[in-house]
Amino acid sequence: MKLKAAQVETFLRAPDAKAQLVLIYGEDEGLVRERAVKLAKTVVEDLKDPFRVIEMGSAQLKEDSSRLRDEAAAISFGGGRRVIRLRDIGDAQAAAIADFLKDPAGDALIVIEAGSLPSRSKLRQAVEKAGNGMALPCYADSGRDLEGLISAVMEDHKLRIDRDATRYLVANLGSDRMISRSELEKLALYAFKDGQVTLADAMDCVGDSSARHYDDVIQAVSQGNVVNLDTALTRLTEEGLNPVGALRMMLGYFQKLHLVKGQITQGANTEQAMKSLRPPLFFKAADQFRANLNNWAVPTLQRALQILLEAEKDCKSSLAVPETIAHRAMIKIAVARQKQARR
């Protein structure tokens, strides 16, 4: 069985009893880990309990493929349902997982954590086709996901948060759930005494230099400045940041430009169209966004989006080094912007 992304949170709150084995997969390792923990805790609250929680990796499964069945059938000392957490599992272990699903044992909940898996993945197919398996996709956080995460963390700490602070956080937190939650927990501790998170608090705690480096890359491309792009990419790699991350953020930025530009061509004024974005633009980014709207034509934006989507697909295919693919795509878009300016 498989779930749509919109159904995942409901499942995690009340898992289907028929799903003995759950595959949680996606490129956002932090979100995969967070959801695996949340699911496991529906069975065992203390995941450090050595009698009710077993952790296994791909190497252990490779050494003894029957161990999964043995662990699932085992009875815990002191009673209670058990949880088996499998990590670093991929298509190489698909046969062992498929065999277990065809002939399951015991009542232990088996939670598999995996990276990005294409639809043709043998592991995904084995779980999705099984009546006692469930596959949960984890996609990088969107603006709406981040708003929900921000609200949840602040509510947990009984903190109020200003609207401008939320907008700033959405604009500056990355797409990795684990890192975003860590940054928000740090912010909550910082503002705990006041009971309120202001924009100043958010900027003090999450004035992330990585976000600035990513934005430098995006703006260099949007302005068609190849020299600035090379400089920004050099800074990015010196900070240990991945150009592929900038590529994904750039895709979101150009999708917003295309959406707003389309509304303007249909008669909306610029300010109305920009205000329709959800989540709203952080106010300090509005001027540059407005300038880019004026400088990009719809056909050129469509070409940029095509380049970005193809590059993202190629990055997942392992046909070449992802960093090289991302760099080439950015140069293509910057050059397209230059050509448009010369017309």
Summary of the structure (lengths in Angstrom):
residues: 343
radius of gyration: 23.0
end to end distance: 53.1
largest distance: 76.8
contacts: 1092
relative contact order: 0.10
helix: 61%
strand: 9%
